[in-house]
């Protein structure tokens, strides 16, 4: 593993407003947009947009260049440092500092240890970066120092058991995140039809596999999101167009899948991508890439059940992700959030306002503006 290399091609840009995790004034907040830079007529780097929590409007801004294929982004708990995958054959991870009163700074890049890293997250301690590789089917851990910079990779584990499912050539890992209990890490693998549970050594950064949950052969679990209770997780199962509610045991880290549920997209391949759950745990929203839609579910029985409500078009093409954005406190009885989502094949990020007061709005979404950004892949507040 080579020494940490600073990307000399990164441009210094004026910083956006203070981090959304620290700014509670209600003024516009920064919204970072991941892109593909190597795609034909694609993005130029990390887009720095502005999000207005009052009306949901997203305004495209400048671009931080010199970061290759930053298709997925994650933020450090301190709200000042962001991390991007470099989704290429020889994958990497890049750390970027956004300062309220100074220029943006690319702190450096590390080899991620695998091919096509597609997802990353930061451990709640702020000391470890977790990365999943779609191309090589492994997950990696990098240390994060006090400045937010990345150290040499601490561990790399390949999903070599069970063997790939029907039609799969390998184990494409798709997500690596920390469970709400903080003691377990979960990795979804679309190729082996498995969600793996690991324990992280908090001193060494090494991984120990402690459990694995099997899904139907060939179904392809892609992405999971936890209910606020921490007792249930909702899995987007891509290859068979279903959603699965899983019970989660915080003591053992074991995930127990329930029966597959429909996505409301009809026949054909809808490629369910990922879930977002409202902070009060009342509604869940599933992005469907092939169907270009958002499925709305009511959450019942304390998180144990999903009830299909409807499916609405997103206004983009092949939407890979959507994330909740905070909104200012609204009138009584109108609690909600914003869901920006768009498409990998369409140059757009489309915010939608979500109302979660059950008696009045029933979790319905409404458009809240539409900016343009080339080859949008994800948004990170």
N, C-alpha and C positions, 0 to 999 in steps of 0.2 A: 504494500500500500504506500503510495507516494506521499510526499509532504502536502500540506494544505496549500492549494493554489488560489491566489486572489484573481478574480476575473478582471483583467485589465480593460476588457471591452465594455464593462458596465458603465452606464451613463449616470452622472450625478444630476438629480432632479430636485426641485423644491419639494419639500415634504407636504403631504396632505394634512388635514386637521388632525388633532391628537387621536391616539388609538381609540377605537370604539369601546375598548374594555376599560378605559379610564375617563372618557368624555361622556358626561351625563347631562350636558347642557341642552340637548335637543337639537343642536346645530348639525349641519351635514357632517357625516363621518366617512372615513376612508373605506373603500371596498376594493379588495384586490381581486383581479381577474386572471385566472390561469389560461394559457393558450398553447397551441402547437405552433412552433416556429418553423419546423421543417416541412409542414404540409404545404401543398401548392397554394400560393396566395394567402398564406396563413398569417398568424400573429407575429409580432415583433419582440415579444417578451412578456413581462408581467404588467398587465394594465392596472393603472391606479385611478379608480373611479371615485365618485362622491355619492354617498347615499343619504337622503334626507328622511329621517324617521317620522317626520310629520305627515308627509304625503306619499312616501314610498318611491319618490322619484330618484332614479339613478342617472348621474351625469358622467359621461365618459371624460377622462382626463388624459394625463400623460402616460408614457410607457417606459418602464425600466428595462432597457435592453441589455444584452450580454448574458442573459440566462437562457439556456437552450431548452426548448420543449418543456416549459414549466406547467405541465398539464394538471397538476394537483398541488394545492397549497394548504399549509397548516400554520397556526399561530402559536407562539410560546405563551404560557400562562401570564407572563408579565405584559403581554400586549405590544411589545416593542420589536420583537424579532419574528420574522416569518421564514418558513422553510418551503422549498419547492422541490418536487421530483424533477429530474432531467430524464424524461421518458424516451430513452434511446437504447440501442442494442447494448452498448457499454454504459450502463446506467450510472446516474449520479444523484446527489442531493446537495442543494445549495441553500446557504443561510443568507438572509437579507435583513438589514436593519433599517427601519423607517423612523426617522427622528422628527419630532414636532417642530424643531427650530433649526434644522440643518438639512444637508442633502441625504438622499437615500444612499445606502452603502451595501454593496455585496461583500459580505464578510469572507466568503470562500465556498469552495465546493469540495466534496469528498466523493470518491467512488462508492457506489452503494453496494457493490458486490454481486450484482445480478443484472439481468436483461429486462428492459422496459419497466422500470419502477412506475407504478400507477397510483399508489396511495401512500400517504404518510400521516402520522399523528405524533403529538408530543405527549409523553407521559405526564400525568398531573404534577409530579415532582419538579418538572421542568429540566430534568437532568438527562433524559434519554429521548432520542428520536427513533420512531418505529416506522419501518418502510416495508411495503409489500411489492414483489416483483411479478408482474404478469408473464413476462417472457421466460423466466427461469424457474418459477414456482417456489421461491424461497422468501424468507422474511429476514430483515436485518435490524440491528440495534447499533446506534451511534451515540456516544456521549456528547452532552452539551455542556460547555463550560460557563462560568459566571457571566461572560460577555455575550453569550448566545452562540458562539462559534462551535463548530462541530469537530470532534476528535476522531481518531482512528476507529474504525468499526470494531465493536466489542464482540459481536456474534453474528452468525449467519446460519440459518437452519432451512433445509430443503424439505418440502412435503413429499416424501418418498413412499408413504404408505397411508391409505391403500393406493393401488395403482389407478391411473386415470380412468374415468368412466367412459361409456360408449361415445365414440366419435371424437374423443379427446386425445391429443398427441402428447400431452404433458400436464403438469400440475400448475395452471396459472393462478397464483395467489392474487387476490384482488383487494384485500383490505386488511389492515393491522391496527388494532386500537385497544385501549385500556377499558376494562369493564368498570362499571360504577363503583364496585367495591374497592378498586385501586390495587387489588392484589393479583389480578389475573389479566392476561392479554389474550385477545381473541383474533384469529386470522381466518378469513374466509378463503376457500379455494374452489373455484368454479370447475376445475378439471377433475379433482378427486371427489367432488360432491361431499365435501367435509368442512366443518368449522373446527379448527384446532384451538385448544386452550393451553396457554403457557403460564408459568410463573417466571417472573423476572428477578434475578439476583440484584438487589438495589445497590450493591457495592461494585460488582464486576460487570453488570450489564449482560450477563449470560442468560440463556433461556432453557427452561426445563418443561417438556411437554407433560401435562397432567391429565388431559382429557381430550376426546374428540367426538363430535356429533356427526352422525352419518345422515345424509339426505338421499332421496331417491336416486338410483343410478341414472346418470345423464341429465339430472335436473339443473345443476349449475348454480349453487348458492353464491351470490355475487357481493352483497352488501347487507350489513345489519345495523339497526339502530335500536337503542334501548328505550323502554318506557321509563318515565321519571322515577318510578318506584324501584328500578334496578332489578326487578324480579322477572321481567319479560323482555324479549327482544323480537323485533320484526325483521324478517329476512326477505330481501328481494331475490327471487329464484329465477334467474335469467332464461335458462334454456327451455324450461317447460311453462313459462309465462304464469307463474304463481307467486303468491305471498304465503309465508309460513310464520305463525306465531310460535315462539319457543319459550318454554319455562327456563329460568336461569337460577342456579343454586350458587349464591355467593361464597358459601363455605368451600365447595369443591371446584367451582369454576365450570361445572358441567352444564351444557346446554341441551335441552330435550325438545326436539322438534315436534310440533303438532301436525295436524292434517293440512295439506296444501289448500289454498283458497284462490278463487278466481280474482282476476284484476279488472274485470269489466271491460276488457279490450276486444272481446270476441275471439274468433278463430284467427289463425295466423301467428306470426312471431312478433311479439310486442317488446321483447328485450327489457323486462323490468330492471331498473338501474339502482335506485336507492330510495330509502324512506326518510321522511322528516316527520317529527312528532311535535305537537304543540306543547309548550312548557307545562300546561296544566294536565297533560296526559289525556285530553279528551278526543283528539283527532290525530290521524296519521295520513300522510300524503305520499303516494308512490309515483315516481317518474317512470314513464314507459317510453323508451327510445324509439322502438319501431312503430309505435302507434302515435307518437308525438302528443302524448297526453299526460294528465295528472289524475290519478285515482284517489278519491277521498273516502276514507274509512272512519266510522265512529268507533271509538275504543270503549269496550264494555268490560264488566266483571273485574274491575281494578287493573285492567291491562291484559287479561287473559284471552280476550276475544276481539276480533276485528269484524265490523259490520260494513259491508260494501254500501256506499251511499250513491256515488256517481263518478263519472269520468269526464273530464273537460279537456279541450285542446289547449296546448301550451303556446301556440303561436311561433314555435321554433321548429327545428328539424333535428331529430335524434338527440333529445335532451339527456345528457349523462348525469346531471346532478342538480340538486336544489337544496338550499340551506335556509333555515330560519334567520331573519334579521330582526333585531330589537326595534320596537316602535315606542313612541312617546305614549304616556298614559292618556287614554282616551276617555270619553264620557262613560259614566257608570253603565255597566252591562255590555260594554263593547271591548272586550279584551281580545288581543290578537297579536299577530306577527306578520312579517313579510316573507314571501318565498321568491327569491330570484331564481329563475331557471331559464335555460335557453337551449341552444343546440350546437353540437359539434359540426353540423353541416350547414348551419345557418348563422350569419353574423349578427347574433342578437343575445341580449340578456333581458329577460322579461320579468319584471317584478309583479307579484300578485299579492293583494292584501287579503289576509285571512281573519275572519271574525269567528271567535270561539264561544260566544255566549249561546248555549244550546237552544234556549227557547226562541230566540229572535233570528239567529243566523245559521245555526246548525253547521258551523265550520265551512261555509261556502267561501270560495275565493273570488276576487274581483281584480281585473287588470288595474295596474297603478303606474303606467308609463312604460316606454320601451326605448332604451338607448341602443346604439350599435357598437359592437366590438368584434374584431375578426377572430374567427375560430375559437370562440369561447368554449372552455372545457369545465371550469368550475369558478365559483365565487367564494371568497373568504372574508368575513367582516373583521 
